[in-house]
Amino acid sequence: MFGSGILDLVIGLIFIYFILSLVCSAIREIFANLRDLRYRHLRDWFKNIFKDDKVCDEIMQHHLIAGLTTKNKKPSYIPDNIFSTVVFDLFVSKWGKKPGAENDTTTADGLSYTFDELKEAILQSNVLKDDLKRILVQFAGESKNLKHFRSRVEVWFNQAMTEAAGTYKQRSQWWILFVALLATVALNVDSIAVSRFLYENPEVRESFADLAVSFDRDSTFKNIKLNELPITLDSTSSSGDSLLVNINVSIEEIKAYNDLLTNASLPIGWNKKTELEAFSRNWWTRFFGWLMTALAVSLGAPFWFDLLNKLSNLRSSSKPPKAMSTAENQNEE
């Protein structure tokens, strides 16, 4: 019984962390879209490889890249083939030969060029950082043809985007931690107080654990794509106009999550009693409880979702003997 009670307590806490993680991820994604943070991060990357900011603007405003999103939306991700096409087009149009030569391929604007003309355009260009220019010249020298060269540039670009995505993810983690701190205090989710309450109230503990185990059957959670939470740089869909493109959480659903926590008979939320306790002599325990919650929430919904599934299975596996004995009694009757 003791072990079952502790398991229910842990499941209840994990469920709270999971819900708060969804809320914080949704808030973070709303802010990222409103502030075009992915676009800004991508543009900063272009500024790191080009000397002239005007070139960055030309690339970002190119019709192939602008066409990745709907009107008035800024691109947050560029496919590798689009990148190579646009950049090659830029080099040839600015530093390459004029149209009319026998061509190996054609730019997006109809400008024909050969592989040799592209290599010459790269050599004549003056907007690339010196180290990157040397690498591109080396790639061109080692490539057999334009197709091979394009492939090498696209591989390099994908590797660079992986690095950029990692940097963006790190920044997002800090922002989620900040949002988690605000949400924790705003909702008064004290891990210590909640743990104590669940331990001292077996009926609430068991019912809340039952709710946590069966949450996946609730329509509120069915459409959440936990493996695609907004922590990466690539958040572009075909339409590009969804505010929460990688997580199906609306403002109404955030309110639903809040109601789920505050209406569960848990010591969550603010009232006169909790206000007095928060700033009483033992205020440091409340502060530590908030900090525990915020740090836990910053781990992210996928982490808590996986852990919740494992513990739910463990909890369910302890019940079959009881169900079997019940079935045997019914057969005997």
Helices and strands as residue ranges (DSSP letters): H 2-34, H 37-49, H 53-60, H 63-66, H 80-95, E 105-106, E 112-113, H 115-124, H 130-142, H 146-187, H 191-200, H 202-213, G 215-217, H 219-222, G 226-228, H 251-262, H 272-278, H 283-297, H 301-317, H 320-332
